[in-house]
Amino acid sequence: MYVETSAGRAPNRVVMAASIGFVVVVWAFNFIAAKIGLRYLAPLTMASFRVTLAGLSIVPAYLVCSRWTAFADAQRARTQGLTRRDLWTFAYLGFFGVVVNQMCFTMGLRYTSVSHAAVIVGMGPIYTLALAVLFRLERATWHKVVGMSIAFLGVAVLASENGISPRSPSLLGDAITMTGSIGFATYAVLGKRVAGRYDALTMVAFNHFAGAIIILPVALRQGRQLGPFSKWRAIPWPAWAAVVFMAVCSSALAYLLYFWLLRYLEASQLSAFTYLLPVLAVVLGILVLGERGSAMQIVGGVLALGGVYWVESGREP
């Protein structure tokens, strides 16, 4: 299956600004929703439920959106059908971009704070750059190396906040969260190789659906461990609201909007707005969850995000 993509006429600035704001706010609240849900559900249970529900909910969204003019490429892709090669591509991209990324993000927040997780996730461009250099898709210039070094120094400062110990819950959570971010970076790098073959909507929908199929046995097993229906009803509604929000809004809807925006904005333009994500997530963690900030978190966050900015600012237009 090969699809020629065309962006078409861009929407007005108000619509695009509202869409960008919606994506940033939803992804910031994603941290808060995970923390709330983890108060009542086991990390593996919540993570597997989220991935499965996201994959299932994105199917009707794909069927509806593929009929819109803005996603005309997806309509053409549907008429062409899928090959075994396409299915294999969606399987491994869904594994890294959905299973590893979203499972580790949710489970990592069980052991670390929103402020730590937000900074680690905000370093996504650094992980992507490191892998791109490893796969020889980009060159490791001095400007990039300096930026990467500054960013990782910031993470080291965050990790040392409560003392570096293998038994530190925060260190474990940071490591799990970073694994998820590296999973998404792997997805981004591998996705570059097939970006010309698929439109954005098809990629998002089938990758999420593939991730749901992969993790479905885990979700069913966790569902059985919850016991009879009476125990399901005993779980407070905020836990289920958190799962639904993370699956439908943070995964399906936000991803669709993000890749729709990429049709009209350069990736560098869009990433500039997502720099607000870690800041907003930290503020929400303090206001909603009562988390406490510290000087080490400020220093680590500034170094990490400063390194990301240094790398991105050095890219050629």
C-alpha positions in Angstrom: 0.0 0.0 0.0 1.4 3.4 -1.0 -0.3 6.7 -0.5 0.7 10.1 -1.9 -0.2 12.7 0.8 -1.3 16.3 0.2 -2.1 18.7 3.0 -4.7 20.8 1.2 -5.9 24.2 2.3 -4.8 24.9 5.9 -7.5 25.9 8.4 -7.6 29.3 10.0 -5.2 30.3 12.8 -7.9 30.2 15.5 -8.7 26.5 14.8 -5.1 25.5 14.7 -4.3 27.4 17.9 -7.2 25.8 19.7 -6.2 22.4 18.5 -2.6 22.9 19.7 -3.8 24.1 23.0 -6.2 21.2 23.4 -3.4 18.7 22.7 -1.0 20.3 25.1 -3.6 20.5 27.9 -4.9 17.0 27.4 -1.4 15.5 27.5 -0.6 17.6 30.6 -3.7 16.3 32.4 -2.7 12.8 31.3 0.0 12.8 34.1 -2.7 13.7 36.6 -5.2 11.2 35.4 -2.6 8.4 35.6 -1.7 9.4 39.2 -5.4 9.4 40.2 -6.2 6.1 38.6 -3.1 4.4 40.2 -4.6 5.2 43.6 -7.2 2.5 43.0 -5.8 0.2 40.2 -2.6 -1.8 40.0 -0.1 -0.3 37.5 -0.2 -3.3 35.1 -4.0 -3.4 35.2 -4.5 0.3 34.5 -1.8 0.3 31.8 -3.2 -2.7 29.9 -6.8 -1.4 30.2 -5.7 2.0 28.8 -3.8 0.5 25.8 -6.7 -1.9 25.0 -9.4 0.7 25.2 -7.4 3.2 23.2 -6.9 0.7 20.4 -10.6 -0.2 20.3 -11.8 3.4 20.5 -9.6 4.6 17.7 -11.3 2.3 15.2 -14.6 4.2 15.0 -12.7 7.5 15.1 -10.7 6.2 12.1 -13.8 5.2 10.2 -15.4 8.6 10.7 -12.3 10.8 10.1 -11.2 8.9 7.0 -14.4 10.3 5.3 -13.4 13.9 6.0 -11.7 15.9 3.3 -8.7 16.7 5.6 -8.0 12.9 5.7 -8.7 12.1 2.1 -5.4 10.1 1.9 -6.7 7.7 4.5 -9.8 7.0 2.4 -7.6 6.1 -0.6 -5.6 3.9 1.7 -8.7 2.0 2.7 -9.7 1.3 -0.9 -6.2 -0.1 -1.6 -6.3 -2.6 1.2 -3.5 -3.9 3.4 -0.7 -6.3 2.6 1.2 -8.6 5.0 4.1 -6.2 4.9 1.7 -3.4 6.1 0.5 -5.6 8.9 4.0 -6.4 10.1 4.9 -2.6 9.9 1.9 -1.7 12.1 2.8 -4.5 14.5 6.3 -3.4 15.3 5.4 0.3 15.3 2.5 -0.4 17.6 4.7 -2.4 19.9 7.2 0.4 20.4 5.0 3.4 20.0 2.0 2.2 21.9 2.8 -0.9 24.1 6.2 0.1 25.3 5.5 3.8 25.4 2.1 3.9 27.0 2.5 0.9 29.3 5.8 2.2 30.7 4.4 5.8 31.1 1.5 4.6 33.2 3.5 2.1 35.3 6.4 4.5 35.8 4.1 7.1 37.4 3.3 4.6 40.1 6.8 5.1 41.5 7.8 8.6 40.5 6.4 12.1 40.7 4.7 14.1 37.9 7.6 16.6 37.9 10.2 13.9 37.2 8.0 12.1 34.6 7.2 15.4 32.8 10.8 16.3 32.4 11.8 12.8 31.3 9.0 12.7 28.7 9.8 16.3 27.6 13.3 15.0 26.6 11.7 13.0 23.8 13.6 14.8 21.0 16.9 13.9 22.7 16.1 10.2 22.7 15.0 10.4 19.1 18.2 12.2 18.1 20.4 9.6 19.9 18.6 6.8 18.1 18.7 8.6 14.7 22.5 9.0 15.1 22.8 5.3 16.1 20.8 4.3 12.9 22.9 6.8 10.9 19.8 8.8 10.0 21.4 12.0 11.4 25.0 13.2 12.0 26.3 13.7 15.6 27.5 17.4 15.3 29.2 19.1 18.3 26.1 21.3 18.7 23.9 18.2 19.1 26.4 16.4 21.4 26.6 19.4 23.7 22.8 19.6 23.9 22.4 15.9 24.6 25.0 16.1 27.3 23.3 19.0 29.0 19.9 17.3 28.9 21.2 14.0 30.4 23.0 16.0 33.1 19.6 17.4 34.0 18.1 13.9 34.3 21.1 12.9 36.5 20.3 15.8 38.8 16.7 14.7 39.0 17.7 11.1 39.8 20.1 12.3 42.6 17.4 14.3 44.3 16.6 11.6 46.8 19.9 9.8 46.6 21.0 7.4 43.9 20.1 3.9 45.1 18.9 0.8 43.2 16.1 0.5 45.8 14.9 4.0 45.3 11.2 4.0 44.2 11.7 7.3 42.4 14.7 6.0 40.5 12.8 2.9 39.5 9.9 5.1 38.3 12.2 7.4 36.4 13.8 4.4 34.7 10.5 2.9 33.6 9.3 6.3 32.4 12.5 6.8 30.4 12.1 3.3 28.9 8.6 4.3 27.6 10.0 7.5 26.1 12.8 5.6 24.4 10.1 3.3 23.1 8.3 6.2 21.5 11.6 7.6 20.1 12.2 4.1 18.5 8.8 4.4 17.0 9.6 7.8 15.6 12.9 6.7 14.1 11.5 3.5 12.6 8.4 5.4 11.4 10.6 7.8 9.4 11.6 4.9 7.2 8.0 4.2 6.2 6.5 7.7 6.5 6.2 8.0 2.7 4.1 4.8 2.5 1.3 5.7 4.9 -0.8 8.8 5.7 -0.8 10.0 9.3 -4.4 8.9 10.2 -3.8 5.3 9.0 -0.5 5.1 10.9 -2.0 6.3 14.2 -5.1 4.2 13.9 -3.5 0.9 12.9 -0.6 1.3 15.3 -2.9 1.8 18.2 -5.1 -1.1 17.1 -2.0 -3.3 16.8 -0.9 -2.3 20.2 -4.3 -3.2 21.6 -4.2 -6.7 20.0 -0.7 -7.3 21.4 -1.6 -6.3 25.0 -5.2 -7.8 25.0 -4.1 -11.1 26.7 -2.6 -9.1 29.5 -5.7 -7.0 29.9 -7.9 -10.0 30.0 -5.7 -11.7 32.6 -5.7 -8.5 34.8 -9.5 -8.3 34.4 -9.9 -11.9 35.7 -7.7 -11.1 38.6 -10.0 -8.2 39.6 -12.6 -10.9 40.4 -16.4 -10.9 40.1 -18.4 -7.9 39.0 -19.1 -6.8 42.5 -15.4 -6.0 43.0 -15.3 -4.1 39.7 -18.2 -1.9 41.0 -16.3 -1.3 44.3 -13.6 0.5 42.5 -14.3 4.3 42.7 -15.5 6.0 39.6 -12.4 8.3 39.4 -10.3 5.3 38.5 -12.5 4.4 35.5 -12.7 8.0 34.5 -8.9 8.2 34.5 -8.6 5.1 32.3 -11.2 6.4 29.8 -9.6 9.9 29.7 -6.1 8.4 29.1 -7.4 6.0 26.4 -9.9 8.1 24.5 -8.6 11.7 25.0 -4.9 11.4 25.6 -4.3 8.5 23.1 -7.0 8.4 20.4 -8.2 12.0 20.1 -5.0 13.8 20.9 -2.9 11.7 18.6 -5.3 12.2 15.8 -5.2 16.0 16.3 -1.4 16.0 16.6 -0.9 14.3 13.3 -3.6 16.3 11.7 -1.6 19.5 12.8 1.5 18.0 11.3 -0.1 18.3 7.9 0.0 22.1 8.1 2.9 22.8 10.5 6.5 21.8 10.5 7.5 19.3 13.2 9.8 21.9 14.7 7.0 24.4 14.9 4.7 22.0 16.6 7.4 20.8 19.0 8.0 24.4 20.1 4.5 24.4 21.6 5.0 21.1 23.3 7.8 22.6 25.4 4.9 24.0 27.5 3.9 20.4 28.3 6.4 19.6 31.1 5.9 23.0 32.7 2.1 22.7 32.7 2.2 19.1 34.0 4.5 20.2 36.9 2.1 23.0 37.8 -0.9 20.7 37.7 0.9 18.2 39.8 1.5 20.9 42.5 -2.0 22.3 42.3 -4.1 19.1 41.9 -2.0 16.4 43.6 -0.3 18.6 46.2 3.2 17.6 45.0 6.1 19.6 46.4 8.7 21.2 44.2 12.4 21.4 45.1 15.5 23.3 44.0 16.9 20.1 42.6 13.8 19.6 40.5 14.1 23.1 39.1 17.8 22.8 38.3 17.3 19.3 36.7 14.3 20.4 34.7 16.0 23.6 33.4 19.1 21.6 32.4 17.1 18.8 30.7 14.7 21.1 28.8 17.5 23.5 28.1 19.4 20.7 26.4 16.4 19.9 24.3 16.1 23.5 23.3 19.8 23.7 22.4 19.6 20.7 20.1 16.4 21.9 18.4 17.6 25.5 18.0 20.6 24.2 16.1 18.6 22.4 13.4 18.7 23.9 9.9 15.3 25.2 8.6 
